[in-house]
């Protein structure tokens, strides 16, 4: 291999690394803006520290899990259509119900699509728990 080939390989290697860094950077920015929107940016869901409402389309009540792990179990139970699983979660006091439309405060983001919230009105006022993000709305 001569000197020109060596320079060409170094340029290609550096160019490839720059392109990969740019792609990763763009992906990080996209994920941050999608899953952690800034307040006042027109986000359809409230962000950490903002209040919103729980909505369960077609149902009068929303399920809140007492922990992120309990929410994961509830999601798995729903997917499996496991009636006994629901009974087990209820028996173990891993879930509680609030009326659809209950006002909440967003406390934290969990794994993809999960939010830690605090109920700020009604019978469960002050109680914290975990919900699926799509059940939270700004109005």
C-alpha positions in Angstrom: 0.0 0.0 0.0 1.4 3.4 -0.9 1.2 6.7 0.9 -1.8 7.9 -1.1 -3.9 4.8 -0.3 -3.0 5.2 3.4 -4.2 8.9 3.4 -7.4 7.8 1.5 -8.2 5.1 4.1 -7.6 7.6 7.0 -10.0 10.2 5.3 -12.7 7.5 4.8 -12.4 6.3 8.4 -12.7 9.8 9.8 -15.6 10.6 7.5 -17.4 7.5 8.5 -16.9 8.3 12.2 -18.2 11.9 11.6 -21.3 10.6 9.8 -22.1 8.1 12.6 -21.6 10.8 15.2 -24.0 13.0 13.4 -26.7 10.3 13.1 -26.4 9.4 16.8 -26.6 13.1 17.7 -29.8 13.6 15.6 -31.3 10.5 17.2 -30.6 11.7 20.7 -32.2 15.1 19.9 -35.2 13.5 18.4 -35.7 11.2 21.4 -35.3 14.0 23.9 -37.8 16.2 22.1 -40.3 13.4 21.7 -40.2 11.9 25.2 -39.1 14.9 27.2 -40.7 17.9 25.7 -40.0 21.4 27.1 -42.9 23.3 28.8 -44.7 25.7 26.6 -43.6 24.0 23.4 -47.1 22.9 22.4 -46.7 19.4 23.9 -50.1 17.6 24.1 -49.2 16.1 27.4 -48.1 17.9 30.6 -44.4 17.6 31.4 -42.7 17.1 34.8 -44.1 19.6 37.3 -47.2 20.4 35.3 -50.8 19.3 36.0 -53.0 17.4 33.6 -55.9 15.0 33.6 -56.3 11.3 33.3 -58.5 10.1 30.5 -59.4 6.5 29.7 -61.3 6.5 26.4 -64.5 4.5 26.6 -64.2 4.0 30.4 -65.3 5.9 33.5 -62.2 5.0 35.5 -58.4 5.1 35.0 -56.1 2.5 36.5 -53.1 3.7 38.5 -50.4 1.3 39.6 -48.6 1.8 42.9 -45.1 1.2 41.3 -43.5 1.1 37.8 -43.1 -2.7 38.3 -46.9 -3.0 39.0 -47.7 -1.0 35.9 -45.5 -3.4 33.9 -47.4 -6.3 35.3 -50.7 -4.6 34.5 -49.7 -4.0 30.9 -48.6 -7.7 30.6 -51.9 -8.8 32.1 -53.9 -6.6 29.7 -52.0 -7.9 26.7 -52.5 -11.5 27.8 -56.2 -10.9 28.6 -55.4 -12.6 32.0 -58.5 -12.2 34.2 -56.7 -14.0 37.1 -53.8 -11.6 36.7 -56.1 -8.7 37.3 -57.5 -10.3 40.4 -54.0 -11.0 41.7 -53.0 -7.4 41.1 -56.1 -6.1 42.9 -55.7 -8.7 45.8 -52.1 -7.5 46.3 -53.3 -3.8 46.3 -51.0 -3.0 43.3 -53.7 -0.9 41.5 -56.2 1.7 42.4 -58.9 3.4 40.3 -59.7 7.1 39.9 -62.5 8.6 37.8 -61.6 9.5 34.3 -61.0 13.3 34.2 -59.2 13.3 37.6 -56.6 16.1 37.9 -53.0 14.9 38.4 -49.4 16.3 38.6 -46.7 14.7 36.5 -43.7 13.8 38.8 -41.4 11.8 36.6 -40.8 9.8 33.4 -40.4 6.1 33.7 -39.6 3.6 30.9 -40.9 4.4 27.5 -44.5 5.5 27.7 -44.8 5.5 31.5 -45.3 8.4 33.9 -45.2 8.8 37.6 -48.0 11.0 38.7 -49.7 12.3 41.9 -53.4 12.6 42.2 -54.3 16.2 43.2 -58.1 15.9 43.7 -60.7 13.4 44.8 -60.7 10.5 47.1 -57.1 9.5 46.3 -55.7 13.1 46.6 -52.0 13.0 47.5 -51.5 9.4 46.3 -48.7 8.8 43.8 -48.6 6.1 41.2 -47.7 5.1 37.7 -49.8 5.3 34.5 -49.4 4.8 30.8 -48.5 8.1 29.3 -51.2 8.1 26.6 -53.8 8.3 29.4 -52.6 11.8 30.4 -53.8 14.9 28.7 -53.4 18.6 29.2 -57.1 19.4 29.1 
